[in-house]
Amino acid sequence: MNFPPWLEQAIQVRLDEVSVRIEQDPELSRVRGETNEAFEALFASKDVEQTPEYAEWESRYIVTKGIENERLYMQGLRDGIQLTVSLLGVSMPEEIDTKA
């Protein structure tokens, strides 16, 4: 399915905004810092893959990527629901509550 160029541009702008917000997230910055420290410790030894430092770095890297992917997924899901609701012209529950 092809989207009109204006919709593709809007999606790209939103993706860029969400990516910047995730990059600046304090918790994720902390986790990235820990991952970087573990990565630096990894190369302090010669046989990298057999060291506990490698296992530590690998674990932290997987956690970091997991957090990033989870946040991107959840934001994409929220955006998709908002877009669907907007296109269908359905009132959101928040809008219904404020009108009552």
C-alpha positions as CSV (number, residue, x, y, z in Angstrom):
1,M,0.0,0.0,0.0
2,N,1.4,3.4,-1.0
3,F,0.8,6.4,1.2
4,P,0.5,9.9,-0.2
5,P,3.8,11.9,0.0
6,W,2.3,14.2,2.7
7,L,1.5,11.3,4.9
8,E,5.0,9.7,4.4
9,Q,6.5,13.1,5.3
10,A,4.4,13.4,8.4
11,I,5.3,9.9,9.5
12,Q,9.0,10.7,9.0
13,V,8.8,13.9,11.0
14,R,7.1,12.0,13.8
15,L,9.7,9.3,13.7
16,D,12.4,11.9,13.9
17,E,10.7,13.6,16.9
18,V,10.3,10.3,18.8
19,S,13.9,9.2,18.0
20,V,15.3,12.5,19.4
21,R,13.1,12.1,22.5
22,I,14.3,8.6,23.1
23,E,17.9,9.6,22.5
24,Q,17.5,12.3,25.3
25,D,15.7,10.0,27.7
26,P,17.5,10.1,31.1
27,E,17.0,6.4,32.0
28,L,18.2,5.3,28.6
29,S,21.2,7.7,28.8
30,R,22.2,6.0,32.1
31,V,21.8,2.5,30.6
32,R,23.9,3.6,27.5
33,G,26.6,5.0,29.8
34,E,26.7,1.6,31.7
35,T,26.9,-0.2,28.3
36,N,29.7,2.0,27.1
37,E,31.7,1.4,30.4
38,A,31.2,-2.3,30.0
39,F,32.3,-2.1,26.3
40,E,35.5,-0.2,27.3
41,A,36.3,-2.8,30.0
42,L,35.7,-5.5,27.3
43,F,38.7,-4.5,25.3
44,A,41.0,-4.2,28.3
45,S,41.8,-7.9,27.9
46,K,43.0,-9.9,24.9
47,D,40.6,-12.9,24.6
48,V,37.5,-10.8,24.5
49,E,34.7,-13.4,24.0
50,Q,35.9,-15.5,26.9
51,T,35.9,-12.8,29.5
52,P,33.2,-11.9,32.1
53,E,33.5,-8.3,30.8
54,Y,32.3,-9.5,27.4
55,A,29.3,-11.2,29.0
56,E,28.6,-8.0,31.0
57,W,28.8,-5.8,27.9
58,E,26.6,-8.2,25.9
59,S,24.0,-8.3,28.6
60,R,23.9,-4.5,28.9
61,Y,23.8,-4.1,25.2
62,I,20.8,-6.4,24.9
63,V,19.0,-4.5,27.7
64,T,19.7,-1.2,26.0
65,K,18.4,-2.3,22.7
66,G,15.4,-3.9,24.4
67,I,14.5,-0.6,26.1
68,E,14.9,1.3,22.8
69,N,12.8,-1.1,20.9
70,E,10.1,-1.3,23.5
71,R,9.8,2.5,23.6
72,L,9.8,2.8,19.8
73,Y,7.1,0.1,19.6
74,M,4.9,1.6,22.2
75,Q,5.1,5.1,20.7
76,G,4.4,3.6,17.3
77,L,1.4,1.8,18.6
78,R,0.1,5.0,20.3
79,D,0.7,7.0,17.1
80,G,-1.0,4.4,15.0
81,I,-4.0,4.3,17.2
82,Q,-4.3,8.1,17.2
83,L,-4.0,8.2,13.5
84,T,-6.6,5.5,13.0
85,V,-9.0,7.2,15.4
86,S,-8.4,10.5,13.7
87,L,-9.0,9.1,10.2
88,L,-12.1,7.3,11.3
89,G,-13.4,10.4,13.1
90,V,-14.1,8.5,16.3
91,S,-14.0,10.4,19.6
92,M,-11.3,9.4,22.0
93,P,-12.4,8.5,25.5
94,E,-10.7,11.6,26.9
95,E,-12.7,13.8,24.6
96,I,-15.9,12.1,25.7
97,D,-15.1,12.6,29.4
98,T,-14.4,16.3,28.9
99,K,-17.6,17.0,27.0
100,A,-19.8,15.5,29.7
